[in-house]
Amino acid sequence: MLHLVLFLIFGAICIAGAVNLLVQRHPINSALSLIVVMGSLAVEYLLLGAEFVAAVQVIIYAGAIMVLFVFVIMLLNAGEEELTSGSRIALLLGIPGMLVSSVLVAWVLLAHSGTEAVPAGALPGPPKIIGWLLFHDFLLPFEVTSVLILIAIMGAVVLASPAESVQQSKKEG
Amino acid sequence: MVPLSYYLVLSGILFACGVTGFLIRRNIITIFMSIELMLNGVNLSFVAFAAHWHALSGQVFVFFVMVVAAAEAAVGLAIIIAVYRTRETLNVDRVNLLKL
């Protein structure tokens, strides 16, 4: 019972944050509401017994990625977004589309899936077991993602550096 | 005890919000945040199914999704900075030419 109440409270916070992300016109407000969504999702992961995922969610998503977002918003001095004719068409099509797809998904899931409950904490996700899985069963994907991260770092440095400095380093190198 | 379908409905609603944000917003940074919202919705269903089927590999998959999201955020934000440097705008409607 307590789990259901906690799930409903944090699910409501989650959806409120997601809707606020759509409604706000200033990107910094959207970023802050995305942090609310991620924080309440971490609580949902804890309710499912996934401690490691909850911790990583807070550290990587709410910590690293969102700091990057806020930093870029402040660096580019992003203001309120302007309305164009394209955005009005998108509003007219997008909001009914979201409502229809949400209701459809909710109806299908609630009507056609059993009422089997997920027992809270039945499957503990301690870092020890996750780490064992990561370095035995998923060793190859793990190594591939490390290469991906390396490429992403280099790509970010090349893309974000001014064009003149790239040309200069080509001449020097 | 929370039914599995509740978690899936929550993740579906988050995904739908992400898709809508992707469609209706014109600010390139907000569009990018909507993509992160979609990834979060998918992550929730991964963890819910992992708990439902007693398979921890779902949680490892979430870890990989987060790593890919981090790499994507780094490269995507660098692209946004590069676009802003050449166009001086963040509105995707104004970024409609391949060549300046």
Interface residues (C-beta under 8 A of the other chain):
Chain A: H3 L4 F7 G11 C14 I15 A18 V19 L21 L22 P27 S30 A31 L34 V37 M38 L41 E44 Y45 L47 L48 G49 A50 F52 V53 V56 Q57 I60 Y61 A64 I65 L68 F69 V72 I73 L75 L76 A78 E81 E82 L83 T84 G86 S87 A90 L91 L93 G94 I95 G97 M98 S101 S102 V105 A106 L109 L110 S113 G114 T115 E116 A117 V118 P119 A120 A122 L123 G125 I129 I130 L133 L134 D137 F138 P141 T145 L148 I149 I151 A152 I153 G155 A156 V157 V158 L159 A160 P162 A163
Chain B: M1 V2 P3 L4 S5 Y6 Y7 L8 V9 L10 G12 I13 L14 A16 C17 G18 V19 T20 G21 L23 I24 R25 R26 N27 I29 T30 F32 M33 S34 E36 L37 N40 N43 L44 V47 A48 A50 A51 H52 H54 L56 S57 Q59 V60 V62 F63 F64 M66 V67 V68 A69 A70 A71 E72 A73 A74 V75 L77 A78 I79 I80 I81 A82 Y84 R85 L90 N91 D93
